[in-house]
Each structure stands twice: as C-alpha cells, then as structure tokens.
Amino acid sequence: MKKYDAAIIGAGVTGCAIARELSRRQGRFLVLERALDVCEGTSKANSAIVHAGFDAQPGSLKAKMNREGSLAMDKLCEELDVPFRRAGALVVCLEEGRLPALRELYQRGLENGIKGLSLLTGEEARALEPNLADSVCGALLAETSGIICPFELTLGLAQNAAQNGVEFQFGTQVTGLKRAPEGWTVETSQGPAECRAVVNAAGVFAGEIHNWVCESQLHITPRKGEYCLLDRTAGGHVSRTIFQLPGALGKGVLVTPTVHGNLLVGPTAADIPDPENTATTAEGLREVGEKSGWGVKNVPLRQVITSFTGLRAHEAGDDFILGESAPGFFDAAGIESPGLSSAPAIGAYVAGLVEESLSLPKKESFEPIRRGIPKIASLSPEERARRIRENPLYGNIICRCEQISEGEILDAIWAPLGATTLDGVKRRTRAGMGRCQSGFCSPRVMDILARELGRDLSEIRKSGPASQIVWEATRKGGREA
C-alpha cells in the first residue's frame, strides 16, 4: 500500500489550490478524483467571476478568503499563464425603496476592506453601461471585480502541483476512511492509500465524507444554478459584470462578459436533493432569460450557443468550513460563491494547517511557473508562421469556430495531466466551445484522441465513464479505406 503525507479528496479548484500550496512543502501528496479529469464538478460550471469581496458578512471566512484570494489573483494568474481581467462590476438597484440596502452593501464592502467601491446614481451607471435597464435607480461600482477562465485556473493549479511532485489519481471513487496507526487509510475504488492527513475538498459530497469521521454532522445542500452562454458577437453588450442587488438565495441573475469574449447570463438558484442533477430545464432557462432583462435591456438571447447547470455546495451556516475537524482530517467544505475567488487564499490557509500539523519543511526547489498551451490564433502573424514552420500541425485547423489547431490539441493531450476526453480537450484548448458547439470538430478530435492514446473510438468518452459516444463502426472498412 502506498503511503502519503496527505491525500486530498477532490480535484476542483479548491482541491487543486490546496495541492499546489502543499507542493511548496517537502512530502508526498496525492489528489483523488472520481471523475476522469480535473474541474468536472462545480469548478467547471459557475459564473467565472472573481468577486471584489463586498458581499460576504464581515468577520466571516467568506469575507476573509474572498478578499485575500482576490488580492492574490493577479500574481497567481501571471505565474500560471491563466487569462484574468479586472473588468469591474456594477450591483444595480431596481427600486427606490431598496436603495438603503445598496448603501448597506457599500458599507459592508468598506468594513471588509475592499477598495475601489463607489455609489452611483442610475444616470451615472448608465453612462458607464448604456444597456442597463431604464429602471436602474442606483448602483454600486466595484472596480476590482474580475473575470477569469475557471477551467484554466483549475488546470493551471493542478499542472503546477503535478510539476512540483503531487500525484493525481483519476477515476477513483473514495468509499471510506479508517483510522490507521499513523493517520488514515483511504478506501477507494482503485484500492487503499495510507496517509498521515486527509483533506476533504469534495464539493457537494463534502458533507458525506465529513460525516464518516466526525461526530458533529455537516449537511451540504446542492444549490442548482442554470446558465446561458451567448456567442462572441454578443460579448460587448456590457463591459462589466452586472449583478442585481442580492437576495436570500444569492446575487441573482447576472449578465457578464467572459474573459474569452462571450456573454454569460445566469444563474438561477434552487436547492435540490440530488448532488448529481445537472440537467437544464425549460423553466430554469426561461427564468434566466426573464430575470436577466430586469437589470440589462435587450439581452440578445437569440445568440445563445449553449446552456448548462452548475451545483453550489451550500452549508446551512452560510460560511466556508475550513479547519481540522478531527485529528488529521481537514475540511474545505461548503465552498460556494465566492469559492472561485477565494481559492488562492483557501489553498494557502488549509495547506498551512496541514503543514503545521505534520511539521512539513519548506521545499527550496518549488517552481511557481506553469505555461499554458499557446493559442495560435491569438499570436502575431510572424510568431504564428514561425511556430507552423517548426511544427506544421499548428497550421492544421481542427476547430473552425475557435481556430484551434491539431498542434494545440496534441499539446493538450501530452501536457502534464493531459486530456483523455473530448471535454478535457475542450477545456484546455477551447476546441468545441465556439458557435457550433463541436458539431463539426468533435469527430476529428475523437480521431486524434484515439490515435494518440492508442484506443479504439468506442473507448473515447465525452467526459465520464458513462459518456460513450461511439459503440461500433456503422460502415466497415472506413478507416482502412
């Protein structure tokens, strides 16, 4: 049985941030993930916002981690080669009677130590964002709010952790935890692992894992949010993230540009019992369309290219659960919004607790720099031509919508923690994220995956083990011919 200093359960943005921070220490560390890749849960389906930090209750872990995580994001994204932009945000008030609540939000932001906040009239807000609804009577401007690619952030954290010695084990369901002479035995679908400490970063399943070992029970409620993603031709409809004044279930339906130039609208908010129900619904998507128009007029919903659902891990106390909940067992649970924004700070905080508990020495050889896959279409003509001369596959365009080449797809497959599924290629390169949503390029990407991985087409998956695309050949001799 392999032995580790610490095992992290979950390869979302929280687990990968903790893994990267632990890789600054000397020791042997393992990340266990039931999916076939990183970023398959909450981290892949959210608003892609780095929140300024004005919303969380002062003194809460959410407030502390959001502020520290946001402050750390610029340097982190530079180190990991992840796209990030401080686009700013407006929280709009739609009723005169709620202006006092907007002022309270502003004061809360000041109490949380957030800079770049100011209150605007409706006219001042529309001068910044002409497509705001006529009913907007006031707004809170947060200049430090940002937009980011959550896939690339999670992958960057994971790849950098792997570069620094962290092991990742995918397709591995954790089935139990047992006390061991020097810590814990983690029972999994791929066999047991022994470790001195366990970190629970299992998202909507974190409550179940916590309750295996802790007397004080933890209940995580999956909170379902549906989104619509619009084509890049709609990306300039607003230049900042437009929130509505928060209510009991969160920040409402937002309208935001994305870091890749699209427009994102959503989410809804509904508590559900099933932690795996990520189906979109006609009712939910109608709600997204209706409520997005409350704060922003003429949202071009006819340009929707896809819709999706994310699940947030809501805990009844409405705060993050971070700390040593049992000897050698550390929780990073209840990580809902602003979890993406807070990930750098959560990673440092939880890794620090593990380091102190296990007396882990610092690693002098830690390498903080990770380089992503070069986006050939965004290079200068001279640089693009140079790369194509060096490798002609960078000139073979596979995804026409996003102009992604075969060379980039090969980079995605053969990089550390390389892609093995269609969604894995998609999140690393954006092949299939364009207007046609992989309608044209998916067969070619599947062929490349099968060729490079030495697999039959029937073995290629969209994402998880059950997402088989091809069962058998419908025409004999096609490949041979």
C-alpha positions, 0 to 999 in steps of 0.5 A: 500500500502506498503511503502519503503525507496527505491525500486530498479528496477532490480535484476542483479548484479548491482541491487543486489550490490546496495541492499546489500550496502543499507542493511548496512543502517537502512530502508526498501528496496525492489528489483523488478524483472520481471523475476522469479529469480535473474541474468536472464538478462545480469548478467547471460550471459557475459564473467565472467571476472573481468577486471584489469581496463586498458581499460576504458578512464581515468577520466571516471566512467568506469575507476573509478568503474572498478578499485575500484570494482576490488580492492574490489573483493577479500574481497567481494568474501571471505565474500560471499563464491563466487569462484574468481581467479586472473588468469591474462590476456594477450591483444595480438597484431596481427600486427606490425603496431598496436603495438603503440596502445598496448603501448597506452593501457599500458599507459592508464592502468598506468594513471588509476592506475592499477598495475601489467601491463607489455609489452611483446614481442610475444616470451615472451607471448608465453612462458607464453601461448604456444597456442597463435597464431604464429602471436602474435607480442606483448602483454600486461600482466595484472596480476590482471585480474580475473575470477569469477562465475557471477551467484554466485556473483549475488546470493551471493549479493542478499542472503546477502541483503535478510539476512540483511532485503531487500525484493525481489519481483519476477515476477513483471513487473514495468509499471510506476512511479508517483510522490507521496507526499513523493517520488514515487509510483511504478506501477507494475504488482503485484500492487503499492509500495510507496517509498521515492527513486527509483533506476533504475538498469534495464539493457537494459530497463534502458533507458525506465524507465529513460525516464518516469521521466526525461526530458533529454532522455537516449537511451540504445542500446542492444549490442548482444554478442554470446558465446561458452562454451567448456567442462572441458577437454578443460579448460587448453588450456590457463591459462589466459584470452586472449583478442585481442587488442580492437576495436570500438565495444569492446575487441573482441573475447576472449578465457578464462578459467572459474573459474569452469574449462571450456573454454569460447570463445566469444563474438561477438558484434552487436547492435540490436533493440530488448532488448529481442533477445537472440537467437544464430545464425549460423553466430554469432557462426561461427564468434566466432569460426573464430575470436577466432583462430586469437589470440589462435591456435587450439581452440578445438571447437569440445568440445563445450557443449553449446552456448548462447547470452548475451545483453550489455546495451550500452549508446551512451556516452560510460560511466556508468550513475550513479547519481540522475537524478531527485529528488529521482530517481537514475540511474545505467544505461548503465552498460556494460563491465566492469559492472561485475567488477565494481559492488562492487564499483557501489553498494557502490557509488549509495547506498551512494547517496541514503543514503545521500539523505534520511539521512539513519543511519548506521545499527550496526547489518549488517552481511557481511557473506553469505555461499554458498551451499557446493559442495560435490564433491569438499570436502575431502573424510572424510568431504564428508562421514561425511556430507552423514552420517548426511544427506544421500541425499548428497550421492544421485547423481542427476547430473552425469556430475557435481556430484551434489547431491539431498542434494545440490539441496534441499539446493538450493531450501530452501536457502534464495531466493531459486530456483523455476526453473530448471535454478535457480537450475542450477545456484546455484548448477551447476546441468545441466551445465556439458557435457550433458547439463541436458539431463539426470538430468533435469527430476529428478530435475523437480521431486524434484522441484515439490515435494518440492514446492508442484506443479504439473510438468506442473507448473515447468518452465525452467526459465520464465513464458513462459518456460513450459516444461511439459503440461500433463502426456503422460502415466497415472498412472506413478507416482502412479505406 
